[in-house]
């Protein structure tokens, strides 16, 4: 039984390339420059003194020509490499330097059929001084011819000419070719010249210094030009074991948490992608990388990196370097770091809620509002053995002065993800006894009450209860500092403060209303009056009950304001009535 070869429909292969492998026909120019570059590298192994220039020319009539002084091809190599999909002369002859190559000549040349029906190749091998120049002409119908070239090349190398179809002339337009050449080859170390018309001089489109090797000013200019923003900071990235090197630009806008914009990746200087998300952790949503991929292998399309264990290792190391870089940034440039935190603190808190490594960054560098001023959690834990936090902005506003007076520390955890972060800090070993949630009701219950024989404190109690009852509020007389705080509004306790967390997933019991004990009346808000306050103690000396009632109403509104509660129209009218009565009473005494 004899074996048979697969039959390949070249038009079908081109359709697969255009719809499933390559993202755009534009890759034809990248593949031609990659092949030329690889051929030059291969020849340099044989002759380091060989010329290394690559020329790209746009010809009249809708054709592009790419010429190199590389290793070249013999007639047999043309037959095996150019006519066999996936073949590469580099496999057998240059295995030891395989990592230096970008492409694969056979399949790369096929990409030209995305825009053309005819490809012409002239090549002269560098393996012998008298090698002839051979011509290979391939057609999109799957046929090719190999003949001695009518016009020999003066030196070893290869010349590829691609004649675009009429419908695809846009891809060989001089302006388009310049944009593509500069996009793909700007960082290649080999000189690539571009001539867009026969009458124009050639211009160099490669050998530009990558942003990770330039000055900070030039790197920032690259970021503005290529990524569209002015970086808040630039952090170095270097993973020598994988040959990965680059720079991380910190964005100047908040962005979306967990939604990373793509990174710009090169391979041996050739542009690969500007939407890569394989090399940085998800928490680094505010970072854009520009990196040389080094030894990381590319996919068949050369438009992304192959997923591998090496990718995971590089990603982990880059994540570590980013965290360390941010910490160094905080130390060396406090002003710049403050700008960074103004833009990205919310997002960093969001990521730290689910990432322990980011939690360390938050503990060390994110500022928090406290009853003693703004400070980081690391500073807070150094100065206090009893740290309390609240998830309510109204509680923080109302109680921060009271805790400050008692030399205790209250942290405002009302910001987005704030309470989650503080709970995680509490759960850390060594912090559990020092960090706890603040319970305003327990705090008030522990404040001392005035004695029963304190006439100044008890003289107005009965009337105050009547006034506040009409307002739907309970009275609570307590003694606390500072005395400048006459009243404190405390909202009705939620389930979390009662110690009975609601179970949202519990199934309702239809017999509960009939079989359970009568429900206790709902707990109302309370107004805590500070009997240390001169204004409060003076209420007992006011003989006019109407004036005293209005004053009590005024203390209620003051309590609301100090707690940060929103006042409605009813409260405005109440405050207006109180002021009118007190002003009139003061005037009648004169």
C-alpha positions in Angstrom: 0.0 0.0 0.0 1.5 3.3 -1.1 1.1 6.5 0.9 -0.5 9.5 -0.7 0.0 13.2 0.0 -2.7 15.6 1.2 -4.2 17.8 -1.5 -4.2 21.4 -0.6 -6.6 24.0 -2.0 -4.5 27.2 -1.9 -7.6 29.4 -2.2 -9.1 27.6 0.8 -5.9 28.1 2.7 -5.9 31.8 1.9 -9.5 32.1 3.1 -8.5 30.4 6.3 -5.6 32.8 6.8 -7.8 35.9 6.1 -10.7 34.9 8.3 -9.2 32.8 11.1 -5.4 33.4 11.4 -4.6 37.0 10.6 -6.6 40.0 11.9 -6.1 42.1 8.7 -4.5 41.9 5.2 -2.1 44.5 6.5 0.1 41.7 7.9 1.4 41.0 4.4 4.0 43.7 4.8 5.0 42.6 8.3 5.5 39.0 7.1 7.7 40.2 4.2 9.8 42.3 6.5 10.0 39.5 9.1 11.2 37.1 6.4 13.8 39.6 5.2 15.0 40.2 8.7 15.3 36.5 9.5 17.2 35.9 6.3 19.7 38.6 7.2 20.1 37.1 10.7 20.7 33.7 9.1 23.4 35.0 6.8 25.1 36.8 9.6 25.8 33.4 11.1 27.7 32.5 8.0 29.3 35.9 7.4 29.1 38.6 10.1 30.4 41.2 7.6 27.6 40.7 5.1 25.4 43.8 4.5 22.3 44.0 6.6 20.1 46.5 4.8 16.5 45.8 3.9 14.7 47.9 1.3 11.0 48.4 0.8 9.8 50.1 -2.3 6.3 51.0 -3.6 6.2 50.7 -7.4 3.9 52.4 -9.8 1.1 50.1 -10.8 0.2 48.9 -7.3 3.1 46.7 -6.4 5.4 46.4 -3.3 8.9 45.1 -3.4 11.0 44.0 -0.4 14.7 43.3 -0.9 17.3 41.9 1.5 20.9 40.8 1.6 20.1 37.7 3.6 20.9 34.0 3.3 19.0 33.5 0.0 17.5 30.4 -1.4 18.7 27.7 -3.8 16.4 26.1 -6.4 15.7 23.1 -4.1 15.0 25.3 -1.1 12.5 27.3 -3.3 10.8 24.1 -4.1 10.6 22.8 -0.6 10.2 26.0 1.4 8.1 28.3 -0.8 5.8 25.5 -2.1 5.3 23.7 1.2 3.0 25.2 3.7 4.7 25.5 7.1 8.1 24.6 5.9 11.2 26.6 6.8 14.8 26.2 5.8 15.7 27.6 9.2 14.5 24.5 11.0 17.3 22.2 9.8 20.2 24.7 9.2 19.8 27.2 12.0 18.2 25.4 14.9 20.7 26.6 17.4 19.7 30.2 16.8 16.0 29.5 16.3 14.9 31.9 19.0 16.4 34.8 17.0 13.8 34.3 14.2 10.5 36.0 14.0 8.6 34.2 11.3 8.3 31.1 9.1 9.0 31.8 5.5 6.5 29.4 3.9 3.3 30.4 5.7 4.4 34.0 5.9 4.7 34.3 2.2 1.2 32.9 1.8 -0.1 36.0 3.6 0.7 38.0 0.5 -2.1 36.2 -1.3 -4.5 38.1 1.0 -4.0 41.1 -1.3 -2.5 39.6 -4.5 -3.0 36.8 -7.0 0.7 36.7 -8.0 4.0 36.7 -6.0 7.4 36.9 -7.6 10.6 35.9 -5.8 14.1 36.3 -7.0 16.8 34.8 -4.7 20.5 34.0 -4.7 21.9 31.7 -2.1 24.8 32.9 0.1 26.1 29.3 0.6 28.2 29.4 -2.5 29.9 32.3 -4.3 28.8 31.2 -7.7 25.1 30.4 -6.8 22.7 31.4 -9.5 19.8 33.7 -9.1 16.5 31.7 -9.3 13.0 33.0 -9.9 9.9 31.6 -8.2 6.5 32.8 -9.4 3.5 31.6 -7.4 -0.2 32.1 -8.2 -3.3 32.0 -6.0 -4.6 29.1 -8.0 -2.0 26.9 -6.3 0.6 26.7 -9.2 4.1 28.0 -9.3 7.1 28.0 -11.6 10.9 28.0 -10.8 13.3 29.1 -13.5 16.7 30.9 -13.7 16.1 34.6 -13.3 16.4 36.7 -16.4 18.1 39.4 -14.4 20.5 38.0 -11.7 20.9 39.7 -8.3 24.4 41.3 -7.8 24.7 39.7 -4.4 23.2 37.0 -2.2 19.8 37.8 -0.9 16.1 37.8 -1.8 13.7 40.1 -3.6 9.9 39.6 -3.3 7.5 41.5 -5.4 3.8 41.5 -4.6 1.3 42.8 -7.2 -1.9 43.8 -5.5 -5.3 43.0 -6.9 -7.3 45.9 -8.2 -9.8 45.6 -5.3 -6.9 45.6 -2.8 -4.8 48.5 -4.0 -5.5 50.4 -0.7 -2.9 48.1 1.0 -0.1 49.2 -1.3 -1.0 52.9 -1.3 2.3 54.8 -0.5 0.8 56.5 2.6 -0.6 53.1 3.9 2.7 51.4 3.3 4.6 54.0 5.2 2.2 53.8 8.2 2.5 50.0 8.2 6.3 49.9 7.8 6.7 52.4 10.7 4.2 50.5 12.8 5.7 47.1 12.4 9.5 47.9 12.0 10.2 51.1 13.9 12.1 49.3 16.7 13.9 46.7 14.5 17.6 47.0 15.0 18.3 46.3 11.3 18.1 49.4 9.0 15.0 49.3 6.8 14.7 51.9 4.1 11.4 52.8 2.5 10.9 54.5 -0.9 7.3 55.3 -1.6 7.8 56.7 -5.1 10.6 56.4 -7.6 11.2 60.1 -7.5 11.5 60.3 -3.7 14.6 59.5 -1.7 14.5 56.5 0.6 13.8 57.1 4.3 14.8 55.1 7.3 11.8 53.6 9.1 13.6 51.4 11.7 16.4 51.4 14.3 14.5 53.8 16.5 15.3 53.6 20.2 12.6 51.8 22.2 11.0 53.7 25.1 12.6 51.5 27.7 16.1 52.6 26.6 15.4 56.3 26.2 15.3 59.2 28.7 12.2 59.7 30.8 11.2 62.7 28.7 11.5 60.7 25.5 9.6 57.8 27.0 6.8 60.1 28.1 6.7 61.5 24.6 6.5 58.0 23.1 3.6 57.3 25.5 1.8 60.5 24.5 2.3 59.7 20.8 1.5 56.0 20.8 -0.9 55.5 23.8 -2.5 58.9 23.9 -1.9 60.0 27.5 0.7 61.7 29.6 1.9 59.1 32.2 1.8 59.9 35.9 4.8 57.7 36.3 7.0 55.2 34.5 8.2 52.0 36.1 10.9 49.7 34.6 10.1 46.1 33.8 12.8 43.5 33.4 12.6 39.6 33.4 16.1 38.6 32.2 15.3 34.8 32.2 12.7 35.3 29.5 14.5 38.2 27.7 11.5 40.5 28.6 12.3 44.1 29.1 10.2 47.2 28.9 8.5 50.1 30.7 5.1 50.4 32.5 3.2 53.7 32.0 0.8 54.7 34.8 -2.3 56.2 33.2 -3.5 59.7 34.0 -7.2 58.7 34.0 -9.1 56.4 36.3 -10.2 53.8 33.7 -12.4 50.9 34.6 -11.4 48.5 37.4 -10.6 45.0 36.1 -10.7 46.2 32.5 -7.2 46.5 31.2 -6.3 48.3 28.0 -3.9 46.3 25.9 -0.2 46.4 26.3 2.2 47.0 23.4 4.4 44.0 22.7 7.4 43.6 20.4 9.4 40.5 19.4 13.1 41.2 18.6 12.0 44.7 17.7 9.1 43.7 15.4 5.7 45.0 16.5 3.4 42.1 17.6 0.3 43.7 19.2 -1.0 46.8 21.1 -3.9 45.0 22.8 -2.0 42.2 24.6 -3.3 41.3 28.1 -1.1 38.3 28.9 1.8 40.0 30.7 0.3 42.1 33.5 -2.0 41.0 36.3 -5.7 42.2 36.2 -5.2 44.4 39.2 -2.8 46.6 37.2 -5.7 48.1 35.2 -4.1 51.5 35.4 -0.8 50.4 33.8 0.1 50.1 30.1 3.2 48.1 29.2 5.5 48.6 26.3 7.8 45.5 26.3 10.2 43.5 24.2 8.9 39.9 24.4 12.4 38.4 24.0 12.3 34.6 24.1 8.5 34.3 24.5 7.2 32.3 21.5 4.6 33.8 19.2 1.4 32.3 17.8 1.2 31.2 14.2 -0.1 34.6 13.2 2.6 36.4 15.1 0.0 38.8 16.5 0.0 37.5 20.1 2.1 35.4 22.5 1.6 31.7 22.9 0.0 30.8 26.2 2.5 28.9 28.2 4.0 28.4 31.7 6.6 30.9 30.8 3.9 33.5 30.3 2.5 32.8 33.8 6.0 33.2 35.3 6.7 36.4 33.5 3.3 37.8 34.5 3.9 37.0 38.2 7.4 38.7 38.1 6.0 41.8 36.3 3.2 42.0 38.9 5.8 41.9 41.7 7.9 44.6 39.9 4.9 46.8 39.5 4.0 46.7 43.2 7.6 47.4 44.1 7.8 50.1 41.6 4.7 51.8 43.0 6.2 51.6 46.5 9.5 53.2 45.3 7.5 55.8 43.5 5.7 56.7 46.7 9.0 57.2 48.5 11.0 59.1 45.9 8.1 61.4 44.6 5.5 62.0 47.3 3.9 64.8 45.2 3.6 62.6 42.1 2.3 59.7 44.2 -0.4 62.0 45.7 -1.6 62.7 42.1 -1.5 59.0 41.4 -3.7 58.3 44.5 -6.1 61.1 43.6 -6.7 59.3 40.3 -6.5 55.6 41.2 -7.2 55.2 44.9 -10.7 53.9 44.3 -9.6 51.4 41.8 -6.7 50.2 44.0 -9.2 49.6 46.9 -11.4 47.7 44.6 -8.6 45.4 43.5 -7.2 45.0 47.1 -10.7 43.7 48.2 -9.8 40.5 46.4 -6.0 40.5 46.1 -3.8 40.1 49.2 -0.7 41.6 47.4 -2.6 44.7 46.6 -3.8 44.8 50.2 -0.2 45.3 51.3 0.0 48.3 48.9 -3.2 49.7 50.4 -2.0 49.3 54.0 1.3 51.0 53.2 0.3 53.9 50.9 -3.5 54.6 50.6 -4.5 57.6 52.9 -7.6 57.3 55.0 -9.6 59.9 56.8 -9.6 59.4 60.6 -10.6 61.3 63.7 -6.9 62.3 64.1 -6.4 63.4 60.5 -5.4 61.7 57.2 -3.0 58.8 57.5 -2.3 55.4 56.0 -3.3 52.1 57.7 0.3 51.4 58.4 0.6 54.7 60.3 -2.7 54.0 62.1 -1.6 50.6 63.3 1.7 52.0 64.6 0.1 54.7 66.8 -3.0 53.0 68.1 -3.8 49.7 69.8 -7.6 50.3 69.4 -8.6 51.1 65.9 -12.3 51.4 65.1 -13.8 51.9 61.7 -17.3 52.8 60.5 -18.9 52.1 57.1 -21.3 55.1 57.6 -20.3 58.6 56.6 -22.9 60.0 59.0 -21.5 58.0 61.9 -18.0 59.2 61.1 -19.1 62.8 60.9 -21.1 62.6 64.2 -18.7 60.5 66.3 -15.2 61.5 65.1 -15.1 64.5 67.5 -16.2 62.3 70.5 -13.5 59.7 69.9 -10.9 62.4 69.3 -11.8 63.8 72.7 -11.4 60.3 74.3 -8.0 59.8 72.5 -9.5 56.9 70.5 -9.1 56.5 66.7 -12.0 56.3 64.3 -11.4 55.5 60.6 -13.8 56.5 57.9 -14.5 53.3 56.0 -17.6 54.7 54.2 -15.8 54.9 50.8 -16.4 52.3 48.1 -14.7 49.1 49.2 -13.5 50.8 52.4 -15.2 48.5 54.9 -14.2 45.4 52.9 -10.6 46.5 53.1 -10.7 47.2 56.8 -12.4 43.9 57.5 -9.6 42.1 55.6 -7.0 44.0 57.7 -8.9 43.0 60.8 -8.8 39.3 59.7 -5.0 39.4 59.4 -3.1 37.7 62.2 -2.1 40.2 64.8 -4.6 42.8 63.7 -7.8 41.2 64.9 -7.5 42.5 68.5 -6.6 46.0 67.3 -9.1 46.7 64.5 -12.8 46.4 65.0 -16.1 47.8 63.6 -17.5 50.8 65.4 -21.0 50.3 66.9 -22.5 53.8 67.6 -25.2 52.4 69.8 -22.9 50.5 72.0 -20.7 53.6 72.2 -23.6 55.8 73.3 -24.8 53.1 75.8 -21.4 53.2 77.5 -21.5 57.0 78.0 -22.3 58.0 81.6 -25.9 59.2 82.4 -26.6 62.1 84.7 -27.6 61.3 88.2 -31.2 61.5 89.2 -30.5 64.4 91.6 -28.9 66.5 88.9 -31.6 69.2 88.7 -30.0 71.1 85.8 -29.8 67.9 83.7 -33.2 66.5 84.7 -35.2 69.8 84.9 -36.2 69.8 81.2 -36.3 66.0 80.6 -40.0 65.5 80.6 -40.8 68.3 78.2 -37.9 67.2 75.9 -39.4 63.8 75.7 -42.7 65.2 74.7 -41.2 67.5 72.0 -39.0 64.7 70.6 -41.8 62.2 70.6 -43.8 64.4 68.3 -40.7 64.3 66.0 -40.5 60.5 66.2 -37.3 60.5 68.2 -36.3 59.2 71.6 -34.4 61.2 74.2 -31.1 60.0 75.7 -29.3 62.1 78.3 -25.6 61.5 78.5 -22.4 63.2 79.6 -19.5 63.3 77.1 -16.7 65.4 75.7 -16.4 67.7 73.9 -18.8 70.0 75.7 -19.0 72.0 72.4 -21.2 69.2 71.0 -24.6 69.8 72.6 -26.5 67.1 70.8 -26.0 63.9 68.8 -28.5 62.3 66.4 -28.2 58.5 66.3 -30.2 56.7 63.7 -32.3 53.7 64.5 -30.1 50.6 64.9 -29.9 48.4 61.8 -29.8 44.6 62.0 -26.0 44.5 62.1 -26.0 46.6 65.3 -28.6 44.4 66.9 -26.4 41.4 66.5 -29.0 39.6 64.4 -27.8 39.7 60.8 -30.7 39.3 58.3 -30.6 36.1 56.2 -31.5 37.2 52.7 -31.7 33.6 51.5 -33.9 32.3 54.2 -37.3 31.1 53.0 -40.3 33.0 54.5 -42.4 31.0 57.0 -46.2 31.5 56.2 -47.1 30.5 59.9 -44.5 32.8 61.5 -47.0 35.7 62.1 -49.4 33.3 63.8 -47.1 31.2 65.9 -44.3 33.6 66.9 -44.4 35.9 69.9 -45.6 39.5 69.3 -43.0 41.5 67.6 -41.4 44.3 69.6 -42.1 47.8 68.5 -39.5 49.2 66.0 -36.6 51.0 67.6 -36.6 54.7 66.8 -33.8 57.2 66.3 -32.6 59.0 69.4 -31.3 62.4 70.2 -28.4 62.2 72.7 -28.2 65.4 74.6 -24.9 66.2 76.2 -25.4 67.4 79.8 -21.8 68.6 79.8 -22.9 71.3 77.3 -23.7 74.7 78.8 -26.5 75.2 76.3 -28.2 71.9 77.3 -27.9 72.6 81.0 -29.3 76.0 80.5 -32.6 74.5 79.2 -33.7 73.8 82.8 -33.4 77.5 83.6 -35.7 78.6 80.7 -39.1 79.3 82.3 -41.0 79.9 79.1 -42.0 76.4 78.0 -42.7 77.5 74.4 -39.2 78.9 74.1 -37.7 75.8 75.8 -39.6 73.5 73.3 -38.3 75.5 70.4 -34.8 75.3 71.8 -35.1 71.5 72.1 -36.3 71.4 68.5 -33.3 73.4 67.5 -30.9 71.0 69.3 -32.6 68.2 67.3 -31.8 70.0 64.0 -28.3 70.6 65.2 -27.9 66.9 65.9 -29.1 66.1 62.4 -26.6 68.6 60.8 -23.7 67.2 62.9 -24.6 63.7 61.8 -24.6 64.7 58.1 -28.2 63.9 57.7 -30.1 65.4 54.8 -32.6 68.0 55.9 -36.0 68.2 54.2 -38.6 71.0 54.0 -40.0 70.0 57.4 -36.7 70.4 59.1 -36.2 73.8 57.4 -39.5 75.0 58.8 -38.6 73.7 62.2 -35.3 75.5 62.2 -36.9 78.7 61.0 -39.5 78.6 63.7 -36.9 77.9 66.4 -34.8 80.9 65.3 -37.8 83.2 65.1 -38.9 82.2 68.7 -35.4 82.5 70.2 -34.8 85.9 68.5 -38.1 87.2 69.7 -37.6 86.0 73.2 -34.1 87.6 73.3 -35.6 90.9 72.1 -38.4 90.9 74.7 -35.9 90.8 77.5 -34.2 94.1 76.4 
